[in-house]
Amino acid sequence: MPKTTRTARQLQQILIERIEALPGMAGQVTDVHLGGVRWMDGGEGGANWTVPILRNRDLHTPSVARAIRQTQMEFDLEAD
């Protein structure tokens, strides 16, 4: 079943809402806030977008990574 598509701006907003709903993450700045989402070729059945890494990986949390992966499973980036 095809995934619903969203624009990069819409995906960024969805991610920010989900991240800020996580315990302790309200008001925290993440790579999603700083860089949004970008197109990538995920291959057959893979995600077609990613969040660029802009900060030290030590600042990344498993809960944010999980929110990104779950959102990638739900939505594709709309082709320009």
C-alpha positions as CSV (number, residue, x, y, z in Angstrom):
1,M,0.0,0.0,0.0
2,P,1.5,3.4,-1.0
3,K,2.3,5.9,1.7
4,T,0.7,9.2,2.0
5,T,2.9,12.0,0.6
6,R,3.7,15.3,2.4
7,T,5.8,18.3,1.5
8,A,9.1,18.8,3.3
9,R,7.6,21.6,5.4
10,Q,4.6,19.4,6.4
11,L,6.9,16.5,7.4
12,Q,9.1,18.8,9.4
13,Q,6.0,20.1,11.2
14,I,4.7,16.6,11.9
15,L,8.1,15.6,13.3
16,I,8.4,18.7,15.5
17,E,5.0,18.1,17.0
18,R,5.9,14.4,17.7
19,I,9.3,15.3,19.1
20,E,8.0,18.0,21.4
21,A,5.3,15.6,22.7
22,L,8.1,13.3,23.9
23,P,8.9,13.5,27.7
24,G,11.5,16.2,28.3
25,M,11.7,17.3,24.7
26,A,9.4,20.3,24.7
27,G,11.4,23.4,23.7
28,Q,14.5,21.3,22.8
29,V,16.2,22.1,19.5
30,T,16.9,19.1,17.3
31,D,18.3,18.5,13.8
32,V,14.7,18.4,12.6
33,H,14.2,22.0,13.9
34,L,17.5,23.1,12.3
35,G,17.6,21.2,9.0
36,G,14.1,19.9,8.2
37,V,13.9,17.0,5.9
38,R,15.7,16.2,2.7
39,W,15.1,13.9,-0.3
40,M,17.1,10.7,-0.5
41,D,16.9,7.7,-2.7
42,G,15.8,5.0,-0.3
43,G,15.4,2.3,-2.9
44,E,12.5,0.0,-3.4
45,G,10.2,0.3,-0.4
46,G,12.6,2.4,1.6
47,A,12.1,5.9,2.9
48,N,12.6,8.7,0.3
49,W,13.5,11.4,2.9
50,T,15.9,11.9,5.8
51,V,16.8,14.4,8.4
52,P,20.3,15.8,7.8
53,I,22.8,15.4,10.7
54,L,23.8,18.9,11.8
55,R,24.9,18.5,15.4
56,N,27.1,16.2,17.4
57,R,25.7,12.6,17.4
58,D,26.1,12.6,21.2
59,L,23.2,15.0,21.4
60,H,20.9,12.5,19.5
61,T,18.3,10.5,21.5
62,P,16.8,7.1,20.7
63,S,13.3,8.5,21.2
64,V,13.8,11.2,18.5
65,A,15.3,8.6,16.1
66,R,12.3,6.4,16.7
67,A,9.9,9.2,16.0
68,I,11.7,9.9,12.7
69,R,11.7,6.3,11.7
70,Q,8.0,5.9,12.5
71,T,7.2,9.0,10.5
72,Q,9.3,7.6,7.6
73,M,7.2,4.5,7.6
74,E,4.0,6.5,7.4
75,F,4.8,9.2,4.9
76,D,6.8,9.8,1.7
77,L,8.2,13.1,0.6
78,E,6.2,14.7,-2.1
79,A,8.1,14.9,-5.4
80,D,8.8,18.4,-6.6
